[in-house]
Amino acid sequence: MKFGALAFILAAGLAALAPVGGHRVPGAPKADAFPGWPTVIEGRSVTPLPLTGREHAFAREFPGRIGRFSDGEREYVLRWVASPTRRLHPASDCFRGLGYKVAARPMRLSSAGAPMTCFRASGPRDDFDVCEQVTGVAGGHWSDVSSWYWHALWSGGSAGWWSLVVATPVPRPGA
């Protein structure tokens, strides 16, 4: 095998392994940098809700914090992460895992004017319009978890990130 081909294969192999390596963003905050739960989300006062059994199980392995809240009409799930992680995944994956059918909806703007990815989750008993985004404490908004992850992984640090999921019940005809 020629040296050039061997060097290319070696470089490609190293590039393929980079995302799974122990890459730590310089200056990333420690887990104890958690700023506390907000009392207002999207301009609405919220009250904390207990985590479900599935959420508790997931939270044990999650490298951050998870909180559920309600404003009396909507449900909000906040996930706080201090460093890039693949354990922060799209809300659509959670809904699919719970047996919902997921259909893309138009993006919308958050109360801060940042784009949010949205979808309709249809289940056997209930439907929800769901929107999500990731926001950096030091600035930046991402409408999807994947674009946040790659930016966070390679950008060189932040003061942490909030993932916000907003689930609004959709009334069914005749219900």
N, C-alpha and C positions, 0 to 999 in steps of 0.2 A: 504494500500500500504506500502510496506517495505521501510525503510529509504534509503537503497542502490538504489532502483529503483527510488525513488523520487529525490535523489541527481543526479542520471544519467540524468533524464528528465530535471531537472533544469540546469545542466551543458550544455546539448545539446541545450536547448533553448537559453541560453546566448551565446553560440558559434555561433548559427545561426544568432543572432542579431548583433554580433560584426561588420560585414562589413557595416551595415547601421547606426551604431552609429556615434556619432560626433568625431570619432578618428582623432586626429591631430598628425602628426609626429613631435616629439620633434625636435626643431631646423629648422623646415621647413621655407623657406624664406617667406617674406611678398610679397603681389602682386606687390608692388612697386620695387621689385628686378629685373624687366624686363631689360635685358641687351641691348635691341635695336635690330633692324632687321639687319641681315648680308647683305653684298653687293656681297658676293661670296658664292655659294652653290654647293657642290660636285665639287669644283674646277672651277666653271663657274661663270662669272659675271652675275648678275641678275638685272632686273628692277622690281619695284613693279607694281602690277596690282590691279585694284579696286576689292573689294569683290563683289560677286554677291548678289542679293537680298536675296536668301536663306542663304548665308553665313553671311550677316548682321543680319538676324533674329536669326540664331544660335549663333552668337557672343554675342548677348545681354544676353544670359543665360550662356555663357561659362565662367568658372572661370579662365580666362587667356587671351591670345591675339591670334588673327588669322591673318595671312598675306598670300597673294598670290603673286607669282613672276614668271618671265619667263626669260629664257636665249635665247629666239628666236626659240628654238626647243621644249623644254619641259616646263611643268608648274609645279611649286612647291607650295605646301601648307605647311606652317609652323604654328604649334600651340605651344605656350609657356604656360606652367603651372608651378606654384610655389609650388603646393602641390598635393598629389594624388587625383584624381577625376574620377568618373565614367562618366563624361561628355566628357572625351577624349575616343573616341571609334574608332574601326578600320575603315580605309578608305573604305574597302569593304562594310561596312554598309551604308556609304554615297552613294556610287555608286548604290547599290541595291535600296536605297530610291529614287534615281533619275530615276529608271526604267531600269538600266543596268543589264545584265546577267553577273555574276562573275564566272570565272574559275581559279582555282589555277594554278600558274606557278612555276617553280623552284626558289628557293631563289637565291639572288645574293649578292655580297659584295658591300658595299658602297665605296666611295673613301677613307674612313678611314679604310677599311678592315673589317667592321662589317657587320654581316648578316642582310639582309632586306627581309621581307615577300613580295612576289610578286603575282599578279593576272592579268588576262586579263579582262577588262571591255568592254562588247560589247553592244552597244546601237543601236537605230534605225537609227541614222545618222553617228555615229563615234565610233571608238574603241580606247582603250588605254591600254598600258602596264603600270601597276601601281606597285610601290614598296614603302614600308614604314618601318620606324624604329623609335624608341624613344632613345634619347641620353641624358644622365645626364650631366649637366654642371660640376659636380664634378667627372665625370667618369661614366662608365657603358654604355652598349648598349643593347637594347632589340629589337628583330625582330618582336615582336607583342605587342599590347597594353595590353593584359591581363597579360602577364608575367611581364611587366613593372609595372602595377598597384599593383599587389600583392607584388612585391619586394619593391616598393616605400612605400606602406602602412605600411609594417612591418619592414623595414630596419633601420629606425631611422633617416631620414632626408637627405637632399641634398641641393644643391644650385639652384634647378630648373631643368626642363626638356624641351627638344625640341622634338616635334613630326614632322618628315619630311615625306611628301608624294610627290613622284615624278611620274608625269603622262606624258608618252610619247605617242603621237599620233601614231596609227598603220594605215598605208595606206591600203585602201581596194582595192582589184583587180578591175581594170577598172576605178578607181577614179582619 
